[in-house]
Amino acid sequence: MKKVSNIVLLILCFTLCIPSIAFSATSSQKAQKIRHHANFYFDLDKNKLEVLTTVISFNTGLAKGNEFLFHDKKMLPKASNGEVYNDTSSGRIEGTVVDTPTGLKAYAVVEQLDEKVETYVHSIFEFDYTTATIRKVMESKKSKTIIVSWLFASLGYYEISYGSEIGNRYSLIDNKRLFADGFIINSRDVISTAFSLNPHPKSLNYGVFCSTKKPEDCNFITSGGKLGAKVKVKRNEEAYVYDKKTKIGTTSRSFNAGATKIQTVKTNNKYFHWEITGTRNGNSKVIFNSPMDDIEMSVSPSNKYLILIAEDTAKDMFTIHSSVVHIFDLETLTLVRKYNSHAKALALDVYWKSDELYMIDYHTDYYPSAFYYIPSALHMPAPGYDVLAQETHFDTFSYEGLFHIIQPRAIKWATMHIEFESQPAFTMNGRNFVPLKEFAKAFGIKYAKAKDNITFTRDKLKASLPLKNSGILQTKDNDFVPLGKWNEALGLYLSTNDLLDYGELIFYGSKSAAVAGYQPIPTSEDYYSQLLKRDESGYVEEQRWLAVGKNFEQDTVRGASITLHRNNTMRLNGIDNPFVGKTITIEIYTPDLQTLITKVPVTLGKDYMYDITVPITPLKHARVTVIVPAVDNEYYGYTLQVPPAFNKNVF
């Protein structure tokens, strides 16, 4: 059984707790762009589930994390079902985070195999962000055949099948069977032009259920698999006509993309010839007329652009030549962009992120998937990014104005960080790109563009970069410059810190400092840990350590950790407490140590390593001091922030 190290998780949590003193004074006026991740760590040997939530700001690239521990056997996978086999080597299962009418939730599918009897079991677990509680949604029956389960968390249902059986769909809310007599259409079916909807949703996160008995009877799917508003669905089928006299076959198809109608006609006379016509406001225009073996089409979410991927296999039907990507404006029916797929790789499909940004999936043996940003014609490879995999994070913002959305990079100097105007810093192909406007303003850099290069000045230091072949990405509003020798010439030396879901670009004033690593994280006078003793007057402070980071709901002193959670629980984590195996009394005071708020009895258990979560009285204070007995009339004091109510829109 894979083990999860408490120490590693603690280090990770503290690393995520990042300081924030912004360069920009306008940050408070901007809407916060927040990304939520959740990871589940199961340790069946210890009947333990740990949920690590990570919050990432796309305004700054900063991140912070929280850990939640659960021991209730009823809410965990049964060890008797076998080993968990769909986790990573660290025991991690990535959760799928979605917004629901009852708040933000994260779901994880656990796949178990009992090798002795060769049986499979799948379970689904739900973490509720608002209440910080866990729920076992379902546990499948044991099966001798492989179980296949699909999670459609954003629509509130899951699908499960045993062996070669046809899968059944069930609600994530109450496990009731759903959609037994019909079929489901999702955004991929509409974007690929296989179906058209009226009304047409502007989001990418929707599903439509149509009855088999009445295919015209369709409804949008709402949370939990319930049926919502009715929607008209048109299947954009092909019609084939064969002329016996000319021996020419013609295939035609039409579909509506908003107010524009697209008509395709493909004739087969020794080779395929395509004619594609667009009609808007009664005016028709041929937008494509050429021999081509195949054409795939895709429409942007709000029907702004039409993409044609033309595939020419030449004489050899088994040798795919470079696909040609055409981008048309659906309002004007004009060609906006045209480019050959890179490395002569077959372009397989398009996955829209916004009306101006998409991921294009190439034949991965030849070229990785890539972002393409239409306004600036930016083609950005994204190695390792699986466009077919379900995105598991939840973003509170749209991607308008963004062109690289995998992982932001925070830019830090000493105790400060940069506020981004729009697109954060990012890493691509091993190079770190920074937005020039914000970077120059933060570090006092003056720059000037000439015909062939860009020059930088910082105090008496100077540097330059060629505009071509240096990797600079130019957009209408900003330039994104890859870091390298030029910033070192300006006295800005880089050290990077890459974690699971985000990263940091940390700058130092010398190369040796950058190699050495981190500078101290700033502290807060309001949150601290203490070594205390007790006399007739009460508790007396012997020593104090200021808390570090930004997550002041947790602190550690001498290897013992206390965390306050918003579901009125308190977590204790540590090693070698002298009271292991005994019941201790934890006291919670006001920070001045004058008013006792409550007492909490806790049994530490017999293991020298303890990790316990206990219920506590709801705390109505902003700050409290938690006091834990240590040894020889010594106590550990933790002055912590009482967690506010969860808000998905606040970092």
C-alpha positions, 0 to 999 in steps of 0.5 A: 500500500502506498503511504502518504508522508505527513511530513511531506504534506506539511512541507507542501502546505507551508510552501504553498502559503505564500506572502503577498505584498504587491507591486501594483496599487490597483490590484484591489480594484480588479476582479479576482481570478481564482483556480481551485485544485483538489487532490485526494490521498487515501491510506487504507492501512490507517483508515485515513483520507487526506484532501489537499485543496490548492487555490491559485490566483491568476492575478498574481500566480500565487497559491496557497493550500489547506489539508483536511483529514478524515478517519471515518471508516464509513466514508472511506474505501473498504480495505477488503476491496483490495489495493487502490490502483489508479493513484500515483506513486505518492498515493494521490488521486486528482479530484475533479472540482465543480461548482454546484447549486450548493457550493463548490465540490471535488469528486474522486473516483477510486479504483480497487483490485483484490488480486487474490480473488481478481475482483474490481470495485469502483467508488466515488467520493465527494469533498464539500468545500463549504462544510469541509466534509467528505461523502461517499457517493457510491460503491460499485458491486464487486466484478470479475470483469474490468469496471469502466466509470466515467465522471461527468461532475459538472453535469452532476452524474456518473456512468458505470459499466461492467465488462462489455455491458452498456453503461448506466448513468446515475445522479451524483446527488442521490444515485438515482438512475438517469437518462435510461431511454435517450441519448446525451449531446454535449458541447463537443458534439455542437462545436464539431458541427454534428449538432446545432442547438437553439438557443445556443449556449455561450458556455462550454459546460453543458449537456442536452438529453434527448428522448429516444422515443421523441428525438425532438423532445430535448432538455438541457441537463442541470445539476444532479442530472435533472432536466432543465429548459427545453432546447431545439436540436438539429442533427446536421446529417449528410445527404449522398446522391450518386449520378449514374450517368456521370458516375459522380457522387455528391455529399452535402451537409449544412448547419447553422452557426449563429446567424450564419449558415454553412453549406458543404458540398463534396464531389467524388470524381477520382478525387474529392473536391470541396466547396463550402459556402457561407450565407449571412443576412441573405448574402452568400460567399464561397469560402473554400473551393479546392480538392482535398481528401477530408475536412474537419470543422469546428465552431467557437463557443459563441459562433465567432469563428469557424475552423476548417482543418483540411487534410491532403493525403496526396496519392498515398492514402496512408501517408498524411501530409501537413494539415492546413488550418483555416480560420474564418470570421463567421460574421464577415465570412473572411479568412482571418488566419491560415497556417500549416500544422507544425512538423507535418503533423496531422491536426486531429481536433480542436478544443476551444477555451474561449472564442479566441483561444483553442487547443489543437490536438496533433498526432502526438507521435509527431508534435505535441498539442498546442495553444493557438491564440487567434488575435495575435496568431500565437502558436504555443506548444504544450508538451504533456498537456492531454487535451483529451483528458477531463480538466479537473480544476475549476476556474472562477473566470473566463479566458477572454484576453488570456492565451496560456492557461495551464499554470501561471507563474508568480514573479517574486522579489524579496517580500514582493510580488507582481500583479498582472494586468491580464495574462500571467507569467508562464513556462513554455518549452522550458522557457519562462515568459514574463509580461514586459509592461508589469515586469519593467514597471516592477523592477524599474526597467526602461525599454525601447523598441527599434526595428530589429531589437528591444533595448533595456536599461536598469540604473546603469545596466543595459541589455538588448534582445532581437525582436526576431528569433528570440522567442518574444511573443507579441500581443496587441496589449503586451509583449511576453519576453523569455527570461535569459541573459538579458535579465541577468545583465540587468542584475536580476538573477532567477531561481525557480520553484515548481510545484504540483499545480503552479510555480514561482519565478524568484529574483535575486540581486546576485547570481550566488543568491539565486543559486542559494535559494529562498529568502526568508518568508515574511512574518505576521505579528498577529499570528505566532507560536509560543513556548509557555509555562504556567504559574498561579497567575496563568500562562507565561510566555517563555519564547515566541516564533512568528508564523510564516506565510499566508495560511494563518489557520495553521502553525507548527512548533517543535514538530507539533502542528495545529490546524483550525478548519471551517467545519468546526474541527481541529487537527493535531499532527506530530511526533513523540508527544509525551502523552501518547496513549493518554487523554489530554485537555487542549484549551482555547483562549483569547490571544491575551491568554486572559479568557478561556473560550473552551476546553477540548479533551483529546486522546492521542492514541498509542502510535508515536506519530499522531494525526487526529481531527476533533470537533470543537465549539464554533469559534466566534472570534477572529483569532484564538490561541490554542494551548497544548500540554507538552512536558515538564510544565511546558505548553505549546501555544498557537495563535491562529486565525479562525477560518472565515466562511469559504468563498470560491471567489476570494484568494 
